[in-house]
């Protein structure tokens, strides 16, 4: 949410390149790190496999929604 608000403020101030970096590059980088972290954690999860698989699916889905 912080990157979205920052993106809008920067766009309104005609700082387009900075807005793209803040709005997309930082956001996608953060989400990529989070996706890798969830994937690794799900791989180590000792409970039911369906929950680990669900965590991976939801995280990847969120990443795809973030990029679009």
MODELLER restraints for C-alpha pairs under 7 A, 6 or more apart:
rsr = mdl.restraints
at = mdl.atoms
rsr.add(forms.Gaussian(group=physical.xy_distance, feature=features.Distance(at['CA:3:A'], at['CA:22:A']), mean=6.01, stdev=0.5))
rsr.add(forms.Gaussian(group=physical.xy_distance, feature=features.Distance(at['CA:3:A'], at['CA:23:A']), mean=5.16, stdev=0.5))
rsr.add(forms.Gaussian(group=physical.xy_distance, feature=features.Distance(at['CA:3:A'], at['CA:27:A']), mean=6.62, stdev=0.5))
rsr.add(forms.Gaussian(group=physical.xy_distance, feature=features.Distance(at['CA:4:A'], at['CA:23:A']), mean=5.86, stdev=0.5))
rsr.add(forms.Gaussian(group=physical.xy_distance, feature=features.Distance(at['CA:6:A'], at['CA:22:A']), mean=6.99, stdev=0.5))
rsr.add(forms.Gaussian(group=physical.xy_distance, feature=features.Distance(at['CA:7:A'], at['CA:19:A']), mean=4.75, stdev=0.5))
rsr.add(forms.Gaussian(group=physical.xy_distance, feature=features.Distance(at['CA:7:A'], at['CA:22:A']), mean=6.17, stdev=0.5))
rsr.add(forms.Gaussian(group=physical.xy_distance, feature=features.Distance(at['CA:7:A'], at['CA:23:A']), mean=4.92, stdev=0.5))
rsr.add(forms.Gaussian(group=physical.xy_distance, feature=features.Distance(at['CA:10:A'], at['CA:16:A']), mean=6.81, stdev=0.5))
rsr.add(forms.Gaussian(group=physical.xy_distance, feature=features.Distance(at['CA:10:A'], at['CA:19:A']), mean=5.22, stdev=0.5))
rsr.add(forms.Gaussian(group=physical.xy_distance, feature=features.Distance(at['CA:11:A'], at['CA:19:A']), mean=5.97, stdev=0.5))
rsr.add(forms.Gaussian(group=physical.xy_distance, feature=features.Distance(at['CA:28:A'], at['CA:67:A']), mean=6.78, stdev=0.5))
rsr.add(forms.Gaussian(group=physical.xy_distance, feature=features.Distance(at['CA:31:A'], at['CA:63:A']), mean=6.21, stdev=0.5))
rsr.add(forms.Gaussian(group=physical.xy_distance, feature=features.Distance(at['CA:35:A'], at['CA:59:A']), mean=5.87, stdev=0.5))
rsr.add(forms.Gaussian(group=physical.xy_distance, feature=features.Distance(at['CA:35:A'], at['CA:60:A']), mean=6.59, stdev=0.5))
rsr.add(forms.Gaussian(group=physical.xy_distance, feature=features.Distance(at['CA:38:A'], at['CA:56:A']), mean=6.60, stdev=0.5))
rsr.add(forms.Gaussian(group=physical.xy_distance, feature=features.Distance(at['CA:39:A'], at['CA:56:A']), mean=5.75, stdev=0.5))
rsr.add(forms.Gaussian(group=physical.xy_distance, feature=features.Distance(at['CA:42:A'], at['CA:52:A']), mean=4.59, stdev=0.5))
rsr.add(forms.Gaussian(group=physical.xy_distance, feature=features.Distance(at['CA:42:A'], at['CA:55:A']), mean=6.96, stdev=0.5))
rsr.add(forms.Gaussian(group=physical.xy_distance, feature=features.Distance(at['CA:45:A'], at['CA:52:A']), mean=6.52, stdev=0.5))
